[in-house]
């Protein structure tokens, strides 16, 4: 795995680490469960204050962790009630062992569906663990509904019941937690929506997994050290060694998108940028852009079929190309976008209207000579895959991987949990930047990706580094403006140079 990623587990990887620790390193499974339950109890006590705690336990080892937590809470003086979703004989061996350690009468086996009125204080959700996938069944479904209906704060053990540890996908009935206590390392399900938004605050508790246990391989969180990959200008550098980014786009009413992408690219270190724009609007771009050269194609207010050869000739001199910013959605533009996508030989970023015009027709991309980066939000990804945006939102990791395979591209699926994948490797942004929720910041991101490609990073590195720098710039801009709700895209552009400073810098 790339050393700029902080690795995270999926369910299979975590299971492998558990088994290795038990079978190869000789760590008793009850020892691991004891440590997990103790950490769960501590986190729960912080939320409960002096109030009561209800622990709802499933049949597997997740329920066993809950039983350990219940014992520790009771020993600390908390009023604890344990609700078991199965009898003693239904429990896993380690769970049975920990049930036997509870004070007599503390645990109640539910003979009827759990009622929200029977829950008190803080609720510990210890029903389904990392091995869960699909849809929960009764009595878990009824228990989830009761927990959610109670309105009480919930501490989830490992993951909220109903969240898939490997994907972040959520079942139709799922717990919404205030806090999640997970063990050894974070899982992908903690980082990708909808699971991310269901976890609340996530705390990682070490439980003694062997240091040489199999490491995570499913993916990782982008770290600031990725910025060390960026080449730095030296005494012998010039605008050509830093690379030229060409932005192709613009149409009447959408000239700002090209300007934002172009200005972001030079703030992100490109040697220079050119804007290939409609000939009928070139004067507007000449007036708006000082540091960016412009070249008009055609005579109208939009780029349309018929100028492909001239455009391709112009783009041959670029180190990278950003296609689609404000290009509009005219039928005559659609054919142009497909032809350019297939014909551009340079590293290519396709964004915004360029993605919309491609629609489900990604065939033009599979025959490209150079690398491709797509930067869709859920709606654009849905159009590329022929699905509704809600399907993409519900299954973001799978959708991003599928699109990467279909288009033979690196996909940046944008969101608070932006995913970067080439279909095999997965990098996730965990640097929150709510200030970026404003018009034009997508164009800024496309420009940064273009700049990092022009500076020599490969497509996966460039996309991941751009996502991190973009989020960091959004956070910096919010501090400078003084209110994240007042940040605009040009504020983010001004913050890019500081966002690119590596940790040691």
N, C-alpha and C positions, 0 to 999 in steps of 0.2 A: 504494500500500500504506500502511496506517496507520503513522504515524511512531513508534509504540511497539513496532513489530515490527522485529527484526533479520532482514532478508530472507535466504532460503536458496533454492538452485536445485533444480529437478528436472533430469532428464537433458536434456530439450529445451532448457531455458533455458541450461544450461551449454554445450551444443553451440553454441547461438546466440552466446554470448559468445566462445567459442573462434574460431568462423568470422569474426566481426566483427573480432576482433583481428588475424587473419591477412589477411583480404581487404580490410578497410577501413583499419585502422591500420597495415598493412604490417609486422607483426611476424612474422618467419619461424617456421613451425611447429616447426622444429628448435630454435629458441631457447627456445620454451615447453617443449618436451620436455626440453631440457638442464636448465632450472631445476627442473622437476618431479623429474627423476631425481636431481639433486644434493640436493634436500631429502629425498627418499626415502632416499638413501645416508646422510645425516647422522643421521636418526632411527633407521635400522637399526644404525648403528655404536654408538649409545648403548645399544641393547639387547644387542648382540653382545659388548661388551667387547673382549676379545682373541680371541674364538672365531671359528670359520669361519662363512660365510654361503652359503646355497644360494638362488639366485634362479630361480624358476619362471616362465617367460614365455609368454604366449599370443601369438596371431598379430597382434593389433591394436596400437594405440598404447599401451595399457596395458602390453603387453609391451615396447614401446620405452622407456617410462619405467624399467622394470626393467633393461633393458640399459644405460641411462645410469647407473643406480645401481650396477650391477655394476662398470662401468669405474671410477667414482669410489672405490668401496670397495677395488678392487684397487690403485689408485694410492696409497691411504692405507695399504697394507700388509696388508690383510685377505686371508685365503685364501678365494677365491670360486669357486663352481661355478655355471654357468648351465645350466639344463635348458630346452630349447626344445620347445614342443608342436607345432612345424611346421618344415618346411625353410625355407631362405632365401627361396625363391620364393613361399612362402605368407604371408610377412610384409608388413605395410603398408610403404609407401616409407620413411617416417621410421624405422621399426623396422629395416629393412634397412640404412639408413645407419649406425645406431648399432651394429648387429651387426658391421659392417665396422670399426668403431673399437675393438672389443674385442681384447685380446691373443690371438694365435693359440692355439687349443686350449682356450680357457676355456669356450666354449659347446659343449654336446652336444645334438644333435637326438635326441630320444627315438624309438627304433624300436619299443619295446615299452612297455607300461604302466609308469608311474612307480611305484617301490617305496618304501615308507617307509624301508627300510633304506639307500637311496641318499641320503637327506637328512641333512645335518649342520648343527649349530649353529642359528643363526637362519634361518628360512625367509622369503623375500620372496615374497608372493603377488602376481604381476603378470600374472594370466591374463585376468580379465574386468574391464572398466571401467564407467563410468557409463552406457554405452549398452546394457548387458545387461538383458534381461527374459526371463521364461519359465523354462525349465529348461536347465541346461548340458548339453552333449553330450560324448561321448568325443572326444579323450582328456582333456578337462578334468575330467569326472566322476571318472575314475580318479585323476587328480592330486589333486583335492580330498580324496578318501578317503585317499590316501597321506599327504598333509600332516596331516590330522586324526589319523590313526593313529600318526604319528610322535611325537606328544606334545611336539614342539618349539615354542618361541615363534614366532609368526607376525607379520610386519609386512605389512599389506595395502596395496596401492597403490590409492588412491582409495576403494575399498570392498572388503570381503571378497568373493571370487568367489562368486556365487550370490545376492548381495543386490541388490535393485532400488533404484537411486538415487532414483527418483521416489516410492516408496511405503514403503520399509522392508520390503517383503515378501521372504521368503527362499525359495529353491528347496529341493527335497527334499534335495539334496546341496549343502552350503554350507560355506565356510571359517569357522572361528572364530578371530578374530585377537586378539592381545594388544595390538596398536597398529595404528591406521589413519592413514596420511598422505594427506590430500586436498589439493586444489589450488584456490587462489583463494578459495573460500568453501565452507562446509558444504553438504551436500545433504540433502534430506528423509530419505533412507535412513539417514543417520547418527543421526537423532533419534527415529525411530519404530520400535517393536519389531515383529517380532523383530530387524530389522537393527541397532537400537541396541545390543542385548546381544551382537551378534556382532562389533562393531567394536572393542571394548576402548577404550583411550584414543585419542581423535581429535585429531590435530594438523593445523591448516590452514597450508599453505605458500604464500606468494605466488610467482607464477611470471611476473609481468609482463603479465598480461591488461590490456588498455587500460582506463584509468580511465573512459572514456566508452562502454565496451562495454555492451550491453543489460543492465539490472539484473535480479536475480531477481524473479519474479512468482508463483512457485508457492505461497509461504507464508512464514511467519517465526516466529522464536522470541520469545516474550513477554518484554519488557524491563521493568525496574523503573519506567521513566518512564511506564508506563501508569497508575501511581498518581496522576500529576498530573491525570488526568481527574476524580478524585473531588472533588466540591464540598466546601468547608471551612465549618464553622459560623462565623458572624459574630455581631456584636452584635445584629443584628435577626433571628437565626434562632430558631426554636422547634421543638417536637416535630413540628408539622405540616409545616413546610418540609423537615424531614429525612425525612419519609415514614413511613408505617405499613406494616409487614410483617405479614401474617396467615399463620400456620402451620395447615394443616388436616391432622389426623392423630391418631394415638394409638389404642391398643387395649389390652386386658388383656395385661400382660407387656411392652408396648412403649411405655410412657409416656416413657421416657428420650429417644427419638428426637425427639419434639416439643420437649422441653426444650432439647436441644442445638441444634436448628435455631433456636429462638426466641432463646436467649441469644447464639448466634453472630450473629444478625441485628442485635441492638442493640449488641454489641461492634463490629460492622462499620459502625456509624454511623447505623442507622435511628433515627428519632425515637422510635418505640415499637413494640411488637409485641403482637399478640393471638394466642392459641392457641384455635382452634375445635376442640373435642375432644368425645368421647362424653359425654353427660350423666351416665351412670352412673359415670364416672371423674373428673368435674370436681373433686371434693374433693381427689383426689390431686394434680392439677395445681395447685390453689390452694395446697397445702402445699409443693410443690416449686419453684414459680416466684414470685419476689419482684418482679422488675422487669417481668413480663409479665402482661397481663390475660388472663383465660380466659373462655370462654363455652361452655357445654355445649349439645349438640344431641341430641335423643332421650333415651331413658332407660336404654339398655343400655350394655355395655362396649365397643361398637364403633360407628363411624359407618356407617349403612346407608341404603338407599333409603327415601325418605319425608321426609327433612329437607332436600332439595335447595333448595326455595324459601327456607326460613329461612336456610340457609347462604349462598345467593347474595345475599340481602339484606344479611347481615352483611359479606360480602366487598366489596360495592360501595363501602365506605368505605376500602378498603385502597389503598395505592400499588402494592403487589405482593403476590402470593400464592405460598406454597410448599405444594404438595399432595403428600401421600403419606408423610410421615415417620411410620413406625410405624403406619400405618393398618390393617395386617393384610390378610389375603387371603380374607376371607369372600366367598361368592358374592353376597350382598346388598350388599357394599361395592363390588363391581366395577361394578355399574350406576351407583352414586352417583359413582364416580370419572369415568366416561365423561360423565355429565351435567354434572358440575362443570367438567371440562376444556373442554367445549363452551360452557358458559354463563358462565364467569368472564370478565369484560371487561377485567380488569387484567392487567398483565404477570405471567406465570405460570411458576413453576419446578415441574417434576414430577420427583420423586425416589423412589427406594427402592420400596416396595410399590405406590406409584402407578404406576410404570412396569410392574411385574409384572402388575398388574390390567388395564392397557391391553392388554398382550399384543401381538398383531399388529394390533389394531384401532386404528390411528392416525387413522381417518377423522374422529373427533371433533375432532382438532386442526386439520385443514385448514380448518375453517369458523370458527375462533376470530377474535374481534375484535381481541384484543391479542397482543403478542409472546409467544413460548413458548421456554423453555429446558428441555431434557431433560438429565439428568445420570446416564446409565447407566454401569455397568461392563460388561465384555464379555458376561457372562451375560445381563444385562438387555437389552443391545442385541440380543443373539441372539434373545431372545423377541420383541422388537419387529419384527425382520426375519424371523422364522420360521426361524432357523438355530441350529446348535449353537455354544456359546461358542468352541470351538476354531477354527471358521471365522472368527469375528470377530477372535480373537487373531492369526490368520495374515494378516489383511487389514484392519488397523485403520483406515487412512485411507479406503479405499474404503467400508468399512462405515459410518463416521461420516458421510461425504458422502451416502451413499445414504439413511441414516436422516434426515438433515437435509432432504433433498428430499422424502422420503415424508411426513414430519410437518410440513413447512413450519416448521421450528423451528431454533434454534441448538442444536447437540448438543455436550455436554461428555463425551467418551468418556474415562472416568477410567483412570488407570494411572500408572506411573512416567514415562510419555511422554504425559501427558494432552493430548488433541487437542480444540481448539475450532473448530467450523466451522458456517457457515450454508449449506453446500453449495457455496459459491463461494470465500469467504475461508477461510484456514487459519491458525490460530495454535497453536503447540506450546509446551508448558511444558518447559523444560530445567533448571529449578531442582530438583535432587534433594532429596527430603525423605523418606527411608525411615521416619522416625518416624511418618509418617501411616498406616503399615500396621497400624492398630488399629481396633477397633470404634467406630463413632460419628463418625469423621471425615468420612464422606460426608454425614451430617446437618449437620455444621458447614459444609461447603462449600455445601450447598443454602441454608443460612441466609445466608451471605455473598453469594451470588448474589442472593437476594431483597433484601437490604439495598442492594446497588449498583443494582439496578433501581429500588428505591423512591427512591433518591437522584438518579435522573434519567439514568443511563447507558443507552444503547441495549442491546439484548439481547446482541449480539456483544461489545461493550466490557465490559459487566457480567460476562459469563461469563469472559472472558479475565482481567480484573482480579481476579476472585474466585479463579480458579485460581492466579494468581501470589501473591496475598496469603495464600491457604491454605497453599501450599508454604512461603512465607517464615515463616508462623506455626509450621509444623511444625518448621522448623529452629531457630527461636528457642526453642520449647518444649523441644527436645532439649538445647540448651545450658543452659537453666535447670534442667531436671531432673537433668542430668548424665549421662544415658544414654538414647540414642534408643530403646532397647528398653523403657524404662519410661514412655514418654509415653502419656497417655490423652487422650481427646477434650477434656475440660475444660481440660487444660493448653494445648491448641491455642487454645481460645476465649480464654483469658487473654492469649495472645500476639498476638491479632489487632490491637489498636490499634498496637502497635509495628511489626507487619508492614505496616501501611498508610502508614507514613511515606514520602513520596516521596524520591528520591535527594538532592534539594537541601535536604530538610528535616532 
